Each structure stands twice: as C-alpha cells, then as structure tokens.
C-alpha cells in the first residue's frame, strides 16, 4: 500500500513537472491568447480584491496591536510599525495573500478544468488541434505571475497602513516616530523579497491547480476531490517552500 | 485512409481491446457496432490519438500515430473532426464561439467577418440557423449534437468521427442526425467513422459495418451483407436478443 502511494505520488510529481515544462515552452514560444490572458488577470487579480484587502488590513491591525502590547512593556512602542512592516513585506504579505488566492482562485481553476475534463471538453480541445496546456494552463500561469505580485504589494501596503492607523488613533503611539522607525528598518530588499515570493507562489498555485483539474478523476466526486486537493496541495507547497525561500533569499541578500 | 493493426489496450487489469484490425478507405463511411462497454469508444479515441495503445499501430494516411507526442498529434488531428457522445461543447462560450473556435485559433488565416460567415454556413448545414447567441445550456440534446457536428465540420476535415451520435435521443431526432451524417458525408466527401449500437442508424449511414465483439473485430461487411448474416453472434446483436444466461431475472 505504502509502495503504491509512493509510486502514485512520484508519478504525479513527474506528470506535474512535464506539464510545467510544456507550459514554459509554450510561454517562451508565445502561444498565448491575449483575450484569455486578460480575462484570467481580471479573474485572479480584480476578483480577489476584497479577499486581499480584508486579509491585509486585519493582519496588519492584529499584528500591530499584538506587537504593541508586548513592546509597550519595554517602552518600545514606536518600533511597532517597523516590526509589522518588515514581517508584512518578508513573510505575511506574500504567504497570506498566496493562501487566500489558493483558496479562491486555485479551487476555481481546478473545478473549472476538472469539469471540462469530465465532460470531455478537454478531449474536444485536443481534437480541435489545440494543446490543452497552451489554451488552459498558459494564460492562468502567466496571469497568476502578473497578478500575485500586485496583490501582494497591495496586501503589504494595506497592512502597513492599517497598522499605522490603529497605532496612532487607537493605541496612541507617536505618529512621527512610528513612521520614521518603520522607514528606518524596512529596506527596499524586503519589498523585493515579498515580490519574488509572490511570483513563485503564483506559479505554484496555477500549476498545481491546473494539474489537479487536468488529471481530475471522472465523476462529480472526482471534481470535488480535485478541487480540495488543489487548495490543500497549493497551500502546503506554499508554506513549505516559503521556509526554504526565506533561507535561500536571505543567503543571497547576505552575499550582495 | 485509416488502418489499425493488432491494437491492444487495457485499463488497469481489464483488457478492453485485444488484437483489433481494421481498415477504412478514404471516402468510406464505416460503422463500428458492438455492445455497450465493449470498447467501441476506446477504439475510436485511438484513431485520433486521444488514447495511446499498449501495443499495435494506428496508421492515418500511412503515418503511424502511435507514440507521437501531443504536439506532433496536433498536426495529424487537423485532418479530423470529432463529434462526442455528450457533444462536449465549451459551456462558457456561445454557440457561435463554439463553432468558430477552430477557426479563431488560427487567427492569421481568418478575419472575424469570415469566421462569422462560415459559422452561419456551418449552422445552416446542421439546420440550426440563427442560434449563434445561445449558450449550450439552453439547447436540447439533439441541438447540442448538431452544434458539435457544426464545430467539427467548419474547418473541412477529411475524416469525421462520431461517438454514439444518436444515443439518448428520440427516434425522430435520431433520424434527423442520421440524415445529417449522410448529408455531411455526401456534401463534404469526408471519410466517416460512426460508433453506435443503434442498428437502424448503422444500416442507414454506413457502407461498411465492423462489429466489435470479445475485444476484437468479429465481423466486417457491407450493410446488406452484414444484416443478412446468419452468424449466431451477429444475429443476436442485430435482433437485440439477450443471452438467457446473461439476463438478471428469470423470465
């Protein structure tokens, strides 16, 4: 049983890699339908606004409040925004945005492509001399690569802004020192780290969700399973890869 | 021309096809009949490379398509049109977008006006003029199959494959689909391969009948000869008589 599971898992990983390779080759040879790409950017980017704004705002606020409660004990109130700003840029902004997008967009992608597979629409695409990767995966992958960094930047900015507002108006921290400290400890590189992570997470969400949809087992239950697995696997991959990305990018930044 | 030699296919431990041989000449209208779950659709999907066999060869115009990768197959598939059992229309698109899809994918060749004109002509051919703006969900089963057929013929393929075109339709709609298949065959001079278990349909649209039985092609003959056969297995299938040993309940 265990051997079968490992075999299945490795086969899946191989197929996913082949699909990713196909998608990259297709991207490099510009087999893109611009209309589909624009629609996907709209779907992944614009339609995720409410989710990302709420995530960014409340994460910033709660992190600010909690940091303040702890720092207040050692009279470091004005360092609150600096802590929030660095953690939003480096970790929370990209990771939480990616998790929310995985839940919303990943599920939708897997369900849509899975239903297409079950109703033979993917076979129909193939008979109409259209490569499913060109038509279904590439626009979603590229759109996720474009939308995710923008969404992440938005979440970071809103998180910092809401922390500032809570700090100044609710917790009574001095606005000038709060802002000055934040600027002093947050560097350009923190924002760059956030954007790089967002780019990678966007790719992870799109590839895993498309793969789960394309290999969806037959039947309504199959579509349900593919959808759940797309969200779960994307989320887990994001969390695990985030740790390694932090180490690798940290090392690279240290070298620069 | 399509030729299949010693085709074998299993799903898991279950063997579906075991040594299938058949040859369909250009311009011929072949009907593949056989029992439900007997591997007819699986065989049809091998002809266009949607499935890869475990062994054997599939020659399309003398080119072996077995072992080709997906991109190589795309070129071969330009010769084919396929009508699916459930029509397989893209449900996020309108009828016009569905039918015009193969042309729109080749943007360099066709302008929007040309596509519109050809979509209208294709819909006219399948007796569904003026349905361009409808969504597939608004259409009946028979209408969907017609739209599926319009989508398959719009780029004028040389070979059209039909997967159970009349299954699930009432006799009158089935008859109109049969007439449509004949009309497409005669007007566009295409090779047709029809998979069905509808005997009436098989008799009308085919000029060669292949019977798939026991994972192999059991019989192949022109329809007159086939339907006059005295072979007990062929006869049983034509007459639709269940084997008493296989009935679930005692009569």
Interface residues (C-beta under 8 A of the other chain):
Chain A: X22 X116 X119 X120 X121 X123 X124 X126 X127 X128 X129 X130 X131
Chain B: X45 X48 X50 X70 X71 X73 X74 X75 X77 X78 X80 X81 X82 X84 X85 X86 X88 X89 X90 X91 X101 X102 X105 X151 X152 X161
